[in-house]
Amino acid sequence: MKILAIETSCDETAIAILDIDANDKIRVLSNIVSSQVELHAKFGGVVPSLAAREHVKNIGPVFKSALDAADIDSSTGGFDKEIDLIAVTHGPGLGPALLVGITFAKSLAWRYDKEIIATDHMSGHIHSNWLGEEDMANIFPALSLVVSGGHTELVLMKDHYDFTIIGETMDDAVGEAFDKVARLLDLGYPGGPIISKYAATGNPEKYPLPSPMLNSKNFDFSYSGLKTAVLYLLRDLKLKSDITEEMKSDIAASFQKAAINVLIKKTARACTELNIKSLLLSGGVAANKKLREELQKTSEEIGVRYYQPPMAYTTDNAAMIGVAGYFAYKKSKNKTALKWQSVDMDANLRF
């Protein structure tokens, strides 16, 4: 089947078209993303009402670009003839932003009498692993480490859409901590890429920062204490001298080490205790090079298969929503749930 997927949960307007065969082999025919990152950078974070306004402006052109890239001519009825299913993110995310994508998707489903599947954004991130070249057969039970600006979760996955959260952040998500530390260092927004860039030239042993809950017996996380430790470190350093670029690099490297250390240790312990066959990395922070390297190394040491999404699919995109929507569709037994009237926004949606 051919799937049109729509993602507008935050500040990316994204539409993709996927072709998936009976053996679950996935071809991405198009994956168009219009980012608003520069627009929101001056605010140090995403402004929901502004994001929604930009989605309204961008979704039409992004839709046309996605059809063109997939060689589907809408003027001759190509969309009606070729698209079998519409997948759209209905949560979690920013309510005003989600509504733009949902309204657009429901309009298409109504106009062309297409089935539509409401898709979980976080399931999309997990299923981004199916967009790589690796063989994903017989991977269950799997453990997914989901790391983004709003989420830090360990999710036990016994099958597609058989999710159990076994650990999550008690306060800040790891991606949020990256953003806040970047702000403390006056490095800009978003924080993840720029912290990683500075950390690459810094000394991770220079400043001993804490990895909160590292030795707790559960699989939960906490990043507010680490963020506060960086705040106090900067306060103390500023009493002695100005903060140089070299110092910023050392602080970034020390912070990144502390943040990743707890992710690696808890994930490895969960894999061992739960007899996990495969480990999946996903979410925006999955683009962090150091995290990818350390998880690869750790997986080899504990003897589990390791998967990570291609870099192009780590941040918000519609291709991942298409994959997640496909597997949700395969498990769906309620055809009423595939009608456009059934799709509702849930900004606080959980697995």
SERO-4910 file (N, C-alpha, C, O; in steps of 0.05 Angstrom, whole numbers):
BEGIN
 pado doro    nc1    nc2    nc3   cac1   cac2   cac3    cc1    cc2    cc3    oc1    oc2    oc3
  Met    A     17    -24      0      0      0      0     17     25      0     40     25      8
  Lys    A      6     46    -10     19     72     -8      6     88     14    -19     90     16
  Ile    A     22    100     31     13    115     54     22    144     53     46    150     48
  Leu    A      3    162     57     10    191     60     11    196     90     -9    191    104
  Ala    A     33    206    100     36    211    129     40    241    134     54    255    119
  Ile    A     28    251    155     29    279    162     38    282    191     27    269    209
  Glu    A     57    300    196     68    305    223     70    335    228     84    349    213
  Thr    A     55    344    249     57    373    256     55    376    286     42    394    296
  Ser    A     69    358    301     66    359    330     81    381    344     74    389    366
  Cys    A    101    392    330    117    413    343    123    436    323    105    451    316
  Asp    A    148    438    314    155    460    297    165    451    269    178    466    255
  Glu    A    159    426    262    165    416    235    139    409    221    123    394    231
  Thr    A    135    421    197    113    413    180    124    392    162    140    398    144
  Ala    A    114    367    165    126    345    150    105    327    137     85    321    149
  Ile    A    110    320    112     92    301     98    110    282     82    129    290     69
  Ala    A    103    256     84    118    235     70     99    217     56     76    214     63
  Ile    A    109    203     36     94    182     22    111    157     21    134    157     12
  Leu    A    100    136     32    114    110     34    100     89     17     76     89     15
  Asp    A    116     71      6    105     48     -8    115     23      7    139     18      9
  Ile    A     96      8     18    103    -15     35     90    -40     23     66    -41     17
  Asp    A    107    -61     18     96    -86      6     86   -105     27     87   -100     51
  Ala    A     77   -128     18     65   -148     36     85   -160     55     77   -172     75
  Asn    A    110   -158     49    131   -168     67    142   -146     85    164   -149     97
  Asp    A    128   -124     88    135   -101    105    161    -87     95    173    -73    111
  Lys    A    168    -91     70    191    -76     60    182    -48     53    163    -44     38
  Ile    A    197    -28     64    189      0     62    206     15     43    230     14     43
  Arg    A    192     30     25    206     49      8    195     77     13    171     81     13
  Val    A    213     96     19    205    123     24    206    137     -3    227    143    -14
  Leu    A    182    143    -13    180    157    -40    185    187    -37    196    199    -56
  Ser    A    178    198    -14    184    226     -9    182    231     21    167    217     35
  Asn    A    197    250     30    197    257     59    205    287     61    229    294     63
  Ile    A    185    304     60    190    333     60    186    345     88    165    340    101
  Val    A    205    360     97    204    372    123    209    402    120    230    410    109
  Ser    A    191    418    131    195    447    132    199    455    161    181    453    177
  Ser    A    223    463    168    230    468    196    226    498    203    230    515    187
  Gln    A    218    502    228    214    529    238    236    537    258    233    557    273
  Val    A    257    522    260    277    525    281    288    553    283    292    564    305
  Glu    A    294    565    260    305    592    260    284    613    271    291    632    284
  Leu    A    259    608    265    238    626    273    235    626    304    231    647    316
  His    A    238    603    316    234    600    345    260    605    361    259    608    385
  Ala    A    283    605    348    308    606    362    310    631    379    322    630    401
  Lys    A    300    654    370    302    678    385    286    678    411    291    694    429
  Phe    A    267    659    413    251    656    437    263    635    456    254    631    479
  Gly    A    283    620    447    295    599    463    278    574    466    284    558    483
  Gly    A    258    572    449    240    549    450    217    554    432    213    575    420
  Val    A    200    533    428    178    535    409    154    549    422    145    543    444
  Val    A    143    569    407    119    583    415     95    570    401     93    571    376
  Pro    A     77    557    416     56    541    403     38    556    383     33    545    361
  Ser    A     29    580    390     12    594    371     27    602    346     15    602    324
  Leu    A     52    610    349     68    617    326     73    592    308     72    594    284
  Ala    A     78    569    321     83    544    307     58    537    290     60    529    267
  Ala    A     35    539    303     10    533    289      6    550    264     -2    541    243
  Arg    A     11    576    267      8    595    245     26    587    221     18    588    198
  Glu    A     51    579    228     69    571    207     61    545    194     65    541    170
  His    A     50    527    210     40    502    198     18    507    178     17    496    156
  Val    A      0    525    185    -22    532    166    -10    543    140    -20    537    118
  Lys    A     10    559    142     22    571    118     38    550    102     38    552     77
  Asn    A     50    531    115     69    513    102     57    487     92     67    475     73
  Ile    A     34    478    104     26    451     99     17    446     70     21    424     59
  Gly    A      5    466     57     -3    463     29     21    459     11     22    440     -4
  Pro    A     41    478     12     65    474     -5     80    448      1     91    435    -17
  Val    A     82    440     27     95    415     34     81    391     22     93    373     13
  Phe    A     54    392     23     38    371     11     44    368    -19     48    346    -29
  Lys    A     44    390    -33     49    390    -62     78    379    -67     82    364    -86
  Ser    A     97    388    -51    125    379    -55    127    349    -50    142    336    -65
  Ala    A    113    339    -31    114    310    -25    102    294    -48    113    273    -56
  Leu    A     80    304    -60     68    290    -83     87    291   -107     90    271   -121
  Asp    A     98    314   -112    117    317   -134    141    299   -131    149    286   -151
  Ala    A    152    298   -107    176    282   -103    170    252   -106    187    236   -114
  Ala    A    145    244   -100    137    216   -104    126    211   -132    117    189   -137
  Asp    A    127    231   -149    118    229   -176     88    222   -178     79    205   -193
  Ile    A     72    236   -161     43    232   -161     31    258   -170     35    279   -157
  Asp    A     16    257   -192      5    281   -204    -24    285   -193    -42    271   -202
  Ser    A    -27    303   -175    -54    308   -163    -74    320   -183    -98    316   -180
  Ser    A    -63    334   -202    -81    347   -222    -96    327   -239   -117    333   -251
  Thr    A    -86    303   -241    -99    282   -258   -110    260   -240   -115    238   -250
  Gly    A   -115    266   -215   -127    247   -197   -107    227   -186   -115    205   -177
  Gly    A    -81    233   -187    -61    214   -178    -64    208   -149    -60    185   -141
  Phe    A    -70    228   -133    -73    223   -104    -96    203    -99    -92    184    -84
  Asp    A   -119    208   -111   -142    190   -107   -136    162   -115   -145    143   -102
  Lys    A   -121    158   -137   -116    132   -148    -95    117   -133    -96     92   -129
  Glu    A    -74    131   -123    -50    118   -113    -49    115    -82    -38     96    -72
  Ile    A    -59    135    -68    -57    134    -39    -79    116    -27   -102    119    -32
  Asp    A    -70     97    -10    -88     78      2    -96     85     31   -118     79     40
  Leu    A    -78     99     45    -82    104     73    -69    131     81    -48    138     71
  Ile    A    -82    145     99    -71    170    110    -64    165    139    -81    156    154
  Ala    A    -39    171    147    -31    169    175    -25    197    185    -11    213    171
  Val    A    -35    204    208    -30    231    219    -24    230    248    -37    215    263
  Thr    A     -5    246    257      1    248    286    -22    262    300    -30    284    293
  His    A    -32    248    321    -54    260    337    -45    266    366    -61    275    382
  Gly    A    -20    260    372     -9    266    398     15    248    404     19    229    389
  Pro    A     30    254    425     29    279    440     42    302    425     55    297    404
  Gly    A     39    326    435     51    349    422     37    374    430     22    375    450
  Leu    A     42    395    415     30    421    420      2    421    407     -1    417    383
  Gly    A    -19    426    423    -46    425    414    -51    441    388    -62    430    369
  Pro    A    -45    467    388    -50    483    364    -36    472    339    -47    474    317
  Ala    A    -12    462    343      3    451    320     -9    425    310    -12    421    286
  Leu    A    -16    407    329    -28    382    322    -54    385    306    -59    371    286
  Leu    A    -70    405    314    -96    409    301    -93    416    271   -111    410    255
  Val    A    -71    430    264    -68    437    236    -64    412    219    -78    408    198
  Gly    A    -46    394    228    -42    369    213    -67    351    212    -73    339    192
  Ile    A    -80    349    235   -104    332    237   -126    343    219   -139    327    205
  Thr    A   -130    369    219   -151    381    203   -145    376    173   -163    370    157
  Phe    A   -120    379    165   -112    375    137   -117    346    130   -127    340    108
  Ala    A   -108    328    147   -111    299    141   -140    291    139   -148    276    121
  Lys    A   -157    300    158   -185    293    158   -199    305    133   -217    292    122
  Ser    A   -191    328    124   -202    340    100   -196    323     75   -213    318     58
  Leu    A   -171    313     74   -164    295     52   -179    269     53   -189    259     33
  Ala    A   -182    257     77   -196    232     80   -225    235     73   -237    217     60
  Trp    A   -237    257     80   -265    263     73   -268    267     43   -286    256     30
  Arg    A   -251    283     32   -253    291      4   -249    266    -15   -264    264    -34
  Tyr    A   -230    249     -8   -224    226    -26   -234    199    -15   -228    179    -26
  Asp    A   -249    200      7   -260    176     19   -237    155     25   -239    132     16
  Lys    A   -217    164     39   -194    147     46   -195    139     75   -206    154     92
  Glu    A   -185    116     81   -181    108    109   -159    125    122   -140    132    108
  Ile    A   -162    130    147   -143    147    162   -137    134    188   -154    123    202
  Ile    A   -111    135    196   -103    123    221    -90    144    239    -70    156    231
  Ala    A   -101    148    263    -89    166    282    -64    153    294    -65    131    303
  Thr    A    -42    168    293    -16    156    299     -2    170    322     -2    194    324
  Asp    A      9    154    340     24    164    364     51    174    355     67    159    343
  His    A     57    199    362     83    211    354    107    195    365    127    191    351
  Met    A    105    186    390    127    171    402    130    144    390    153    134    387
  Ser    A    108    131    382    110    106    367    124    111    341    139     94    331
  Gly    A    119    135    329    133    142    305    163    143    309    178    132    292
  His    A    172    155    330    201    155    335    212    127    338    233    121    327
  Ile    A    198    110    353    208     83    356    209     68    329    228     54    323
  His    A    189     72    313    188     58    287    206     71    266    208     60    244
  Ser    A    219     93    273    239    104    254    262     84    250    276     86    230
  Asn    A    265     65    268    286     45    265    280     27    241    299     15    229
  Trp    A    255     24    233    248      8    210    254     22    183    250     10    162
  Leu    A    264     46    184    271     61    160    300     57    151    308     68    131
  Gly    A    315     42    167    343     36    160    345     12    141    324      1    132
  Glu    A    369      3    136    374    -19    119    375    -46    133    377    -67    121
  Glu    A    375    -45    160    379    -70    175    354    -88    174    332    -79    169
  Asp    A    359   -114    178    338   -134    179    324   -132    206    337   -136    227
  Met    A    299   -125    207    284   -121    232    267   -145    239    249   -143    255
  Ala    A    273   -168    227    257   -192    233    266   -204    260    289   -202    267
  Asn    A    247   -215    274    252   -230    299    268   -213    320    288   -222    331
  Ile    A    259   -188    324    274   -171    342    262   -171    370    275   -161    389
  Phe    A    238   -181    374    224   -180    400    232   -203    418    237   -225    408
  Pro    A    233   -198    444    227   -173    458    249   -152    455    273   -159    455
  Ala    A    240   -128    451    259   -106    446    256    -85    468    235    -83    481
  Leu    A    277    -70    472    276    -47    491    282    -22    475    303    -21    461
  Ser    A    265     -2    477    269     23    462    277     45    482    262     50    501
  Leu    A    299     58    477    307     82    492    298    106    475    309    112    454
  Val    A    278    120    486    266    143    472    277    168    485    271    173    508
  Val    A    292    184    470    305    208    482    299    232    464    308    232    440
  Ser    A    286    252    475    279    276    459    277    300    477    283    298    501
  Gly    A    267    322    466    263    346    482    241    343    503    242    358    523
  Gly    A    222    325    499    200    322    518    199    295    531    182    291    549
  His    A    216    277    522    214    249    532    241    237    538    260    240    523
  Thr    A    242    222    559    264    204    565    251    179    577    244    178    600
  Glu    A    249    158    561    234    134    569    249    109    560    261    108    539
  Leu    A    246     88    576    253     61    568    227     46    564    211     44    583
  Val    A    223     36    540    198     23    533    203     -6    525    217    -12    506
  Leu    A    191    -24    540    192    -52    533    172    -57    511    149    -49    512
  Met    A    181    -71    490    165    -75    466    164   -105    460    184   -116    450
  Lys    A    141   -118    465    139   -147    459    129   -152    431    131   -174    421
  Asp    A    118   -131    419    108   -132    391    102   -104    383    104    -85    399
  His    A     95   -100    358     86    -73    349     61    -66    366     41    -80    367
  Tyr    A     62    -42    378     41    -31    394     35    -48    419     13    -46    430
  Asp    A     54    -63    428     53    -76    454     74    -63    471     96    -74    474
  Phe    A     68    -39    481     87    -22    495     82    -23    526     60    -22    535
  Thr    A    104    -24    541    103    -20    569    126     -2    578    149     -8    573
  Ile    A    120     22    589    141     40    599    152     28    625    137     25    644
  Ile    A    178     22    625    190     11    649    207     32    664    215     28    686
  Gly    A    212     55    650    227     76    663    222    102    648    219    102    623
  Glu    A    222    124    663    218    150    650    230    172    667    237    168    690
  Thr    A    232    196    656    243    218    671    224    228    693    199    228    689
  Met    A    235    235    716    219    245    738    215    275    736    199    287    751
  Asp    A    230    288    719    228    317    716    235    325    687    219    322    669
  Asp    A    259    337    683    267    345    656    273    321    638    285    302    648
  Ala    A    266    323    613    275    304    593    304    310    586    313    333    590
  Val    A    319    290    576    347    295    570    351    316    549    369    333    550
  Gly    A    333    317    528    335    337    508    330    365    518    342    384    510
  Glu    A    311    367    537    306    392    551    330    402    566    336    426    567
  Ala    A    344    383    579    368    390    594    390    401    576    403    420    582
  Phe    A    393    388    552    412    398    532    405    427    525    423    444    523
  Asp    A    379    432    520    371    459    512    377    480    534    386    502    529
  Lys    A    371    472    559    374    490    582    404    496    587    411    518    594
  Val    A    420    475    585    449    480    589    461    497    567    478    514    572
  Ala    A    452    493    543    461    510    520    453    539    525    469    557    519
  Arg    A    430    543    537    421    570    543    439    582    565    446    606    564
  Leu    A    446    566    585    463    576    607    490    584    596    503    602    606
  Leu    A    499    570    575    525    575    563    524    596    541    544    602    528
  Asp    A    500    607    536    496    626    514    504    615    487    517    629    472
  Leu    A    497    590    482    504    577    457    482    577    436    487    572    413
  Gly    A    458    583    444    436    584    425    417    561    427    419    544    445
  Tyr    A    398    559    408    377    539    408    375    528    379    378    543    360
  Pro    A    369    502    376    366    481    397    393    473    409    414    475    396
  Gly    A    392    463    433    417    458    448    431    432    441    456    431    443
  Gly    A    417    412    433    429    386    428    453    387    408    475    379    416
  Pro    A    449    396    384    471    397    364    494    414    373    517    407    368
  Ile    A    488    437    385    510    456    392    526    446    416    550    450    418
  Ile    A    512    433    436    527    422    458    545    400    448    568    398    457
  Ser    A    535    383    430    551    361    419    575    372    404    597    360    405
  Lys    A    571    394    390    593    406    375    615    416    394    639    411    390
  Tyr    A    607    431    414    626    441    434    640    418    449    664    419    455
  Ala    A    624    397    456    635    375    471    656    360    456    674    348    468
  Ala    A    655    361    429    674    346    413    703    356    417    722    341    413
  Thr    A    706    381    425    733    392    429    739    397    459    760    408    466
  Gly    A    720    389    476    724    393    505    735    369    519    737    347    508
  Asn    A    742    374    545    752    352    562    729    343    581    721    358    599
  Pro    A    719    319    576    696    309    592    703    303    621    685    299    638
  Glu    A    729    303    628    737    298    656    743    324    671    750    323    695
  Lys    A    740    347    658    748    372    670    731    379    694    742    387    715
  Tyr    A    705    376    692    687    383    714    670    359    721    654    350    705
  Pro    A    673    348    745    658    325    754    629    332    760    623    342    782
  Leu    A    612    327    741    583    333    745    568    307    751    576    285    743
  Pro    A    546    309    766    531    285    774    514    273    752    505    286    734
  Ser    A    510    247    754    491    232    737    468    223    756    469    201    767
  Pro    A    448    240    760    427    234    780    414    207    775    409    199    752
  Met    A    408    193    797    394    167    797    410    145    783    398    125    775
  Leu    A    436    149    780    452    130    766    451    102    779    449     82    765
  Asn    A    450    102    805    451     76    820    424     69    833    423     51    849
  Ser    A    403     83    825    377     75    836    369     48    825    377     40    803
  Lys    A    352     34    840    345      6    832    324      6    810    320    -15    798
  Asn    A    311     28    805    291     28    784    304     37    757    328     40    756
  Phe    A    287     41    737    298     49    711    290     78    703    289     86    680
  Asp    A    284     94    724    276    122    719    300    140    717    322    133    724
  Phe    A    295    164    707    316    184    703    308    210    715    285    215    722
  Ser    A    329    227    719    325    254    729    347    272    718    370    265    719
  Tyr    A    339    295    707    360    313    695    359    341    707    376    358    700
  Ser    A    340    347    725    339    374    736    364    379    754    374    401    754
  Gly    A    373    359    769    396    362    786    422    367    770    439    383    779
  Leu    A    425    354    747    448    358    730    448    386    719    469    400    718
  Lys    A    425    395    710    422    422    700    429    443    721    443    463    716
  Thr    A    420    438    746    426    456    768    455    456    775    467    477    782
  Ala    A    468    433    773    497    431    778    513    448    758    532    460    766
  Val    A    504    448    733    518    465    713    513    494    720    532    510    717
  Leu    A    490    501    729    484    529    737    503    538    759    514    560    758
  Tyr    A    506    522    780    523    528    802    553    529    794    568    545    803
  Leu    A    560    510    776    588    510    766    594    536    752    615    548    757
  Leu    A    576    545    735    580    570    721    582    594    740    598    612    736
  Arg    A    565    594    760    565    615    780    592    616    794    603    638    797
  Asp    A    603    593    802    628    593    816    651    601    797    670    615    806
  Leu    A    650    592    772    671    599    753    671    629    747    693    641    744
  Lys    A    648    640    745    646    669    738    656    687    761    664    709    756
  Leu    A    657    676    785    668    691    808    698    694    805    710    712    817
  Lys    A    710    676    790    739    675    787    749    688    761    770    701    761
  Ser    A    734    685    740    743    695    714    720    695    694    698    685    700
  Asp    A    724    706    671    705    705    649    704    676    639    724    661    640
  Ile    A    681    668    628    678    641    616    688    642    587    676    656    570
  Thr    A    710    628    582    722    627    555    709    606    538    693    589    548
  Glu    A    715    606    513    704    586    494    715    558    502    701    538    499
  Glu    A    740    557    511    751    532    519    736    521    544    731    497    545
  Met    A    730    538    562    715    530    586    687    520    578    677    500    589
  Lys    A    674    534    559    648    525    549    650    497    537    632    480    542
  Ser    A    671    491    523    674    465    511    678    444    532    667    422    530
  Asp    A    694    450    553    698    431    574    672    426    590    667    403    598
  Ile    A    657    447    595    631    444    609    612    427    593    598    410    603
  Ala    A    611    433    566    593    418    548    600    389    548    583    371    549
  Ala    A    627    383    547    636    355    546    630    341    573    622    318    573
  Ser    A    634    355    595    629    343    621    599    338    625    591    318    636
  Phe    A    583    358    617    554    354    618    544    331    601    529    314    610
  Gln    A    554    329    577    546    308    559    553    281    570    537    262    568
  Lys    A    577    279    581    585    253    593    567    245    615    558    222    617
  Ala    A    560    264    633    543    258    656    515    250    647    503    232    658
  Ala    A    505    264    627    478    259    617    476    232    603    456    217    608
  Ile    A    496    225    587    495    200    572    501    176    590    491    154    586
  Asn    A    518    180    610    527    159    628    503    144    640    502    120    641
  Val    A    484    160    650    461    147    663    443    133    643    431    113    649
  Leu    A    441    144    619    425    131    598    437    103    591    423     84    589
  Ile    A    463    103    588    477     78    581    474     57    603    467     34    598
  Lys    A    480     65    628    480     46    650    452     34    655    450     10    658
  Lys    A    432     51    655    405     41    661    394     24    638    381      4    642
  Thr    A    400     32    613    391     17    590    404    -11    590    391    -31    584
  Ala    A    430    -12    595    445    -38    595    433    -56    617    430    -80    613
  Arg    A    428    -45    641    418    -61    662    390    -72    656    384    -95    662
  Ala    A    373    -55    643    346    -64    636    348    -87    615    333   -106    617
  Cys    A    366    -84    596    369   -105    576    377   -132    589    366   -153    581
  Thr    A    395   -131    608    404   -155    621    383   -167    639    378   -191    638
  Glu    A    369   -151    655    350   -161    674    324   -171    660    311   -190    670
  Leu    A    318   -160    637    293   -168    623    297   -187    600    279   -193    585
  Asn    A    322   -196    597    329   -215    575    320   -204    548    307   -218    532
  Ile    A    328   -180    543    321   -167    518    338   -178    494    361   -183    497
  Lys    A    324   -181    471    338   -190    447    350   -167    431    371   -170    420
  Ser    A    335   -145    430    344   -122    414    340    -96    428    321    -92    444
  Leu    A    358    -77    423    357    -50    434    353    -30    411    368    -31    391
  Leu    A    333    -13    414    327      8    394    331     35    406    322     41    429
  Leu    A    344     53    392    348     80    400    329     97    383    327     92    359
  Ser    A    317    118    395    300    135    379    296    162    392    302    165    416
  Gly    A    285    181    377    280    208    388    301    228    377    321    219    366
  Gly    A    296    253    381    314    274    371    343    272    381    362    278    367
  Val    A    346    264    407    373    261    418    387    237    407    411    233    412
  Ala    A    373    220    392    386    197    379    406    207    358    422    191    348
  Ala    A    405    232    351    425    243    332    452    248    346    472    254    332
  Asn    A    453    247    373    478    252    387    499    230    381    494    207    387
  Lys    A    521    238    369    541    219    360    552    203    383    557    179    380
  Lys    A    558    216    405    570    202    428    551    181    439    559    159    446
  Leu    A    525    187    441    505    168    451    504    144    432    502    122    442
  Arg    A    504    149    406    502    127    387    527    109    390    524     84    389
  Glu    A    550    121    393    575    105    395    574     88    421    582     65    420
  Glu    A    566    100    443    567     86    469    546     64    470    551     43    481
  Leu    A    523     69    458    502     48    458    511     24    440    506      1    447
  Gln    A    523     30    418    534      9    400    554     -8    415    553    -32    414
  Lys    A    572      5    428    593     -9    443    581    -25    466    589    -49    469
  Thr    A    563    -14    481    551    -28    504    534    -52    494    535    -73    507
  Ser    A    520    -49    472    504    -71    462    521    -95    455    513   -117    460
  Glu    A    544    -90    443    562   -111    436    573   -125    461    576   -149    462
  Glu    A    578   -109    482    588   -120    507    568   -138    521    575   -159    533
  Ile    A    542   -131    520    522   -146    535    508   -167    517    491   -182    526
  Gly    A    514   -166    491    504   -187    473    476   -183    463    461   -203    461
  Val    A    467   -158    458    441   -154    446    444   -140    419    463   -126    414
  Arg    A    425   -145    401    425   -132    375    418   -103    379    402    -96    395
  Tyr    A    431    -86    364    428    -57    367    419    -44    341    430    -50    320
  Tyr    A    398    -27    343    388    -12    320    386     17    327    379     25    349
  Gln    A    392     34    307    389     62    310    378     73    283    386     63    262
  Pro    A    361     94    284    350    104    259    371    119    243    390    130    255
  Pro    A    369    120    217    387    137    201    385    165    211    363    174    220
  Met    A    406    180    209    407    207    220    384    225    209    374    242    223
  Ala    A    376    221    184    355    237    171    328    233    185    311    250    182
  Tyr    A    325    211    200    299    205    212    300    207    242    281    197    256
  Thr    A    320    219    254    321    222    283    303    244    293    290    241    313
  Thr    A    303    267    279    286    289    287    258    284    276    253    266    260
  Asp    A    239    302    283    211    298    274    209    297    244    220    315    230
  Asn    A    195    277    234    191    275    205    166    258    201    155    246    219
  Ala    A    156    258    176    131    243    171    136    215    162    117    198    164
  Ala    A    159    208    153    165    180    145    161    161    169    150    140    166
  Met    A    170    170    192    167    153    216    138    150    224    130    129    234
  Ile    A    121    170    219     93    169    224     80    149    205     61    135    212
  Gly    A     89    149    180     79    130    160     84    101    168     66     84    166
  Val    A    108     95    178    115     68    187     98     60    211     86     38    211
  Ala    A     97     78    231     81     72    255     51     69    248     38     52    259
  Gly    A     42     85    230     14     83    221      8     57    207    -13     45    210
  Tyr    A     28     48    191     25     22    177     21     -1    196      3    -17    193
  Phe    A     39     -2    216     37    -24    235     12    -22    253      1    -42    261
  Ala    A      3      2    259    -22      6    273    -45     -3    256    -64    -15    267
  Tyr    A    -44      3    231    -65     -6    212    -67    -36    211    -89    -47    210
  Lys    A    -44    -49    210    -44    -79    209    -57    -91    233    -69   -113    232
  Lys    A    -54    -78    256    -66    -89    281    -94    -80    286   -108    -90    303
  Ser    A   -104    -61    270   -131    -50    274   -152    -70    266   -151    -81    244
  Lys    A   -171    -74    284   -194    -92    278   -220    -77    277   -241    -88    269
  Asn    A   -219    -51    284   -243    -34    284   -242    -15    261   -229      5    261
  Lys    A   -257    -22    240   -258     -6    216   -270     22    220   -265     40    205
  Thr    A   -287     24    241   -299     50    247   -277     70    255   -279     94    250
  Ala    A   -256     59    268   -234     76    277   -218     87    254   -200    104    258
  Leu    A   -223     77    230   -208     87    206   -223    107    190   -215    115    168
  Lys    A   -245    117    202   -261    138    189   -251    165    198   -241    168    221
  Trp    A   -253    185    181   -242    212    188   -255    223    213   -242    239    227
  Gln    A   -280    216    218   -294    227    242   -282    218    268   -286    230    289
  Ser    A   -267    196    267   -257    183    292   -231    195    302   -222    190    324
  Val    A   -218    211    285   -191    222    293   -194    247    310   -205    267    301
  Asp    A   -183    245    334   -183    268    352   -155    274    362   -139    256    364
  Met    A   -151    299    369   -125    308    380   -123    300    409   -142    303    424
  Asp    A    -99    291    417    -93    285    445    -65    294    451    -46    279    448
  Ala    A    -63    320    460    -37    332    464    -20    318    485      4    319    485
  Asn    A    -34    305    504    -20    291    526    -20    261    523    -18    247    543
  Leu    A    -23    251    500    -24    223    494      0    208    505     23    217    503
  Arg    A     -5    185    518     16    168    528     13    140    515     -8    133    505
  Phe    A     35    125    516     34     98    505     11     82    517      7     59    511
***
